[in-house]
Amino acid sequence: MVAHNADRFSAGRARPPARGLRHPIMLVALLALVLTPLAWAQRTQLKPGWNMFSAQQDVQVGQQVSSEAEQQVPMLNDARVDNYLNTLGRTLASRAPGEKFPYQYKCVNDRAINAFALPGGFVYINRGVIESADNEAQLAGVMAHETAHVALRHGTNQATKAYIAQVPLAILGGALGNKNSVAAVLTQIGAGFATNSLLLKYSRTAESQADEMGTQILYDSGYDPHAMAQFFEKI
C-alpha cells in the first residue's frame, strides 16, 4: 500500500519545481488562505531562536537520537519508499533557508497519521500520512512542516532552554566543547528519544513558525500551498 501510493504520487505530480501532527488546524488553514502569490514578495522572515548548540552539533544530536528512535519505532525499511521520500524531501529541503543540513527522510511502519523531525535533518514520516494523503502536494505539506522544524532548529532550541533552566549562564560556554559533552548535556536534561521527548515538545509559537515556513517551502518547491491546510483538515 505504501509503495503503491508513492508510485501514484510520483507519477501524478502536477507541477515540477521551476504529527498526531501537533498544531491548530485552523491556523494552517488561515496561513494557506493568506499566503497568495501577492504576499510572497513581503513574506515573513523567520529566524531560529537563541541556541547554545552549533549547527554541526545539531547533526550530532540528530545522529545520536535517531539511532535511539529507530530502535523504538517500527521502521518500514522499504528502500523504494525511503528513496521516494528522500527525493521529495530533498527537493523541499533545497528550498529551506538557513543551514544546509544533511536531510534524510524515512518511513515508519505505523498507520497513525504522524511525523516527527529530529535536529540536524532526520525526518520520519508514518505510513499513515502517505496512505491518508490525497496527492503528493498534501504529503509534501507534512514533510515541509517537519523540514521547517529542522531549519528553525526548534529541537535544540528546546534543549537549550531546558539546560539554561538548570545551569548558571556563567558556565554555559564550556558545556559543549566536544561530542561527549553534547551527549552529557542531552543526558542531563533528559533529551533522548521518547514519545514525549523534549526535542519534540514544541511550543505553540514553534508550531506556528513551522506552519508558516513550511508553507513557504511548499510554494517555492512548486506545490499549491493550500495542500497543507487541505491535509490537516482531514485529521
C-alpha positions as CSV (number, residue, x, y, z in Angstrom):
1,M,0.0,0.0,0.0
2,V,2.7,2.5,0.9
3,A,4.8,1.7,-2.2
4,H,1.7,1.9,-4.4
5,N,0.8,5.4,-3.1
6,A,4.4,6.6,-3.5
7,D,4.3,5.5,-7.2
8,R,1.0,7.2,-7.7
9,F,2.2,10.5,-6.2
10,S,5.4,10.4,-8.2
11,A,3.6,9.8,-11.4
12,G,0.8,12.3,-10.8
13,R,2.8,15.4,-9.8
14,A,1.2,18.3,-11.5
15,R,3.8,21.0,-11.1
16,P,7.5,20.1,-11.0
17,P,9.7,22.6,-9.2
18,A,10.8,25.8,-11.7
19,R,2.3,14.9,13.6
20,G,-0.6,13.4,15.7
21,L,0.6,16.4,13.9
22,R,0.6,18.8,16.7
23,H,-0.8,22.2,15.8
24,P,-4.1,24.1,15.4
25,I,-5.7,23.1,12.1
26,M,-7.4,26.5,11.7
27,L,-4.1,28.2,11.9
28,V,-2.7,26.2,9.0
29,A,-5.9,26.8,7.0
30,L,-5.6,30.5,7.6
31,L,-2.0,30.6,6.6
32,A,-2.7,28.8,3.3
33,L,-5.5,31.2,2.5
34,V,-3.5,34.4,3.1
35,L,-0.2,33.2,1.5
36,T,-1.3,34.1,-2.0
37,P,1.3,35.0,-4.7
38,L,0.8,38.7,-3.9
39,A,2.0,38.0,-0.4
40,W,5.3,36.3,-1.2
41,A,7.2,39.5,-2.1
42,Q,6.8,40.6,1.5
43,R,6.9,37.2,3.3
44,T,7.8,37.0,6.9
45,Q,11.4,36.2,7.5
46,L,11.7,33.6,10.3
47,K,14.8,33.0,12.3
48,P,15.9,30.4,14.8
49,G,15.8,31.3,18.5
50,W,18.9,31.5,20.6
51,N,20.8,28.2,20.7
52,M,23.8,27.0,22.7
53,F,24.3,24.2,20.1
54,S,26.2,24.8,16.9
55,A,24.7,23.7,13.6
56,Q,27.2,20.8,13.5
57,Q,26.1,19.8,17.0
58,D,22.5,19.7,15.8
59,V,23.7,17.0,13.4
60,Q,25.5,15.1,16.3
61,V,22.3,15.3,18.4
62,G,20.2,14.0,15.5
63,Q,22.6,11.1,14.8
64,Q,22.5,10.0,18.4
65,V,18.8,10.4,19.0
66,S,17.8,8.9,15.6
67,S,19.7,5.8,16.5
68,E,17.6,5.5,19.6
69,A,14.4,6.3,17.6
70,E,15.0,3.6,15.1
71,Q,15.2,1.0,17.8
72,Q,12.0,2.1,19.4
73,V,9.7,2.7,16.5
74,P,8.8,0.2,13.8
75,M,10.7,1.2,10.7
76,L,9.3,0.2,7.3
77,N,12.7,-0.4,5.9
78,D,11.5,-0.4,2.3
79,A,14.2,1.1,0.1
80,R,11.7,2.1,-2.6
81,V,9.6,4.1,-0.2
82,D,12.5,5.7,1.6
83,N,14.1,6.6,-1.8
84,Y,10.8,8.3,-2.9
85,L,10.6,10.2,0.4
86,N,14.2,11.3,0.1
87,T,13.8,12.5,-3.5
88,L,10.7,14.5,-2.5
89,G,12.2,15.6,0.9
90,R,15.5,16.9,-0.6
91,T,13.6,18.9,-3.2
92,L,11.7,20.6,-0.2
93,A,14.9,20.9,1.9
94,S,16.7,22.7,-1.0
95,R,14.2,25.5,-0.5
96,A,14.6,25.7,3.2
97,P,16.5,28.7,4.4
98,G,19.4,28.7,6.8
99,E,21.9,25.9,7.5
100,K,22.1,23.2,4.8
101,F,21.7,20.1,7.0
102,P,22.2,16.6,5.5
103,Y,18.5,15.9,5.4
104,Q,17.3,12.3,5.3
105,Y,13.7,11.0,5.3
106,K,12.5,7.6,6.4
107,C,9.1,5.8,6.7
108,V,7.8,4.5,9.9
109,N,5.5,1.4,9.6
110,D,2.7,2.9,11.6
111,R,-0.8,3.7,10.4
112,A,-1.2,6.6,12.8
113,I,-1.1,10.0,11.0
114,N,2.0,11.4,12.4
115,A,5.5,12.6,11.5
116,F,8.5,14.0,13.5
117,A,11.8,15.6,12.9
118,L,15.0,15.4,14.9
119,P,17.8,18.1,14.9
120,G,20.2,18.0,12.0
121,G,17.8,16.8,9.4
122,F,16.5,13.4,10.5
123,V,12.8,13.3,9.4
124,Y,10.4,10.4,9.9
125,I,7.0,10.0,8.1
126,N,4.5,7.4,9.3
127,R,3.0,5.3,6.6
128,G,-0.4,6.6,7.8
129,V,0.5,10.0,6.4
130,I,1.3,8.5,3.0
131,E,-1.8,6.4,2.9
132,S,-4.1,9.3,4.0
133,A,-2.7,12.0,1.6
134,D,-4.9,12.5,-1.5
135,N,-1.9,13.6,-3.6
136,E,1.8,14.4,-3.4
137,A,1.2,18.0,-2.6
138,Q,-0.5,17.0,0.7
139,L,2.3,14.6,1.6
140,A,4.8,17.4,0.7
141,G,3.0,19.7,3.0
142,V,3.5,17.5,6.0
143,M,7.2,17.0,5.1
144,A,7.7,20.7,4.6
145,H,6.3,21.4,8.0
146,E,8.8,18.9,9.6
147,T,11.6,20.2,7.4
148,A,10.9,23.7,8.8
149,H,11.3,22.5,12.4
150,V,14.8,21.3,11.4
151,A,15.7,24.5,9.6
152,L,14.5,26.6,12.5
153,R,16.4,24.4,14.9
154,H,13.5,24.0,17.2
155,G,14.7,20.8,18.8
156,T,18.0,22.2,20.1
157,N,16.4,25.5,20.9
158,Q,14.1,23.5,23.3
159,A,17.1,21.7,24.7
160,T,18.9,25.0,25.2
161,K,16.0,26.4,27.2
162,A,15.9,23.3,29.4
163,Y,19.6,23.4,30.0
164,I,19.6,27.1,30.9
165,A,16.9,26.4,33.5
166,Q,19.4,24.0,35.2
167,V,22.8,25.6,34.7
168,P,24.1,29.1,35.5
169,L,24.7,31.3,32.5
170,A,28.3,31.8,33.6
171,I,29.3,28.2,32.7
172,L,27.4,27.7,29.5
173,G,30.3,28.5,27.3
174,G,32.2,25.3,28.2
175,A,29.2,23.0,28.2
176,L,29.5,21.8,24.6
177,G,33.2,21.6,23.8
178,N,33.1,18.2,22.1
179,K,30.8,15.3,21.1
180,N,31.0,13.7,24.5
181,S,29.9,17.0,26.0
182,V,26.9,17.0,23.7
183,A,25.9,13.6,24.9
184,A,26.3,14.6,28.5
185,V,24.1,17.7,28.1
186,L,21.4,15.6,26.5
187,T,21.5,13.1,29.3
188,Q,21.4,15.8,31.9
189,I,18.2,17.3,30.5
190,G,16.6,14.0,29.5
191,A,16.6,14.8,25.8
192,G,16.9,11.3,24.4
193,F,14.2,9.8,22.2
194,A,10.9,9.0,23.7
195,T,7.2,9.6,22.9
196,N,7.4,12.8,25.0
197,S,10.9,13.7,24.1
198,L,12.0,17.2,25.0
199,L,13.3,17.5,21.4
200,L,9.8,17.1,20.0
201,K,7.8,19.1,22.5
202,Y,7.5,22.3,20.5
203,S,5.7,25.4,21.7
204,R,2.7,26.9,20.0
205,T,5.0,29.6,18.6
206,A,7.3,27.0,17.2
207,E,4.4,25.1,15.6
208,S,3.1,28.4,14.0
209,Q,6.6,29.1,12.7
210,A,6.9,25.7,11.1
211,D,3.4,26.1,9.6
212,E,4.5,29.4,8.0
213,M,7.9,28.4,6.8
214,G,6.6,25.0,5.7
215,T,4.0,26.8,3.5
216,Q,6.8,29.0,2.1
217,I,8.9,25.9,1.3
218,L,5.9,24.2,-0.3
219,Y,5.2,27.2,-2.5
220,D,8.8,27.6,-3.5
221,S,9.0,23.9,-4.4
222,G,6.2,24.3,-7.0
223,Y,3.3,22.9,-4.9
224,D,-0.1,24.5,-4.1
225,P,0.5,25.9,-0.6
226,H,-3.2,25.2,0.2
227,A,-2.3,21.5,0.2
228,M,-1.0,21.7,3.8
229,A,-4.3,23.0,5.1
230,Q,-6.3,20.5,3.0
231,F,-4.4,17.6,4.6
232,F,-4.8,18.9,8.2
233,E,-8.5,19.3,7.6
234,K,-8.6,15.5,7.1
235,I,-7.5,14.9,10.7
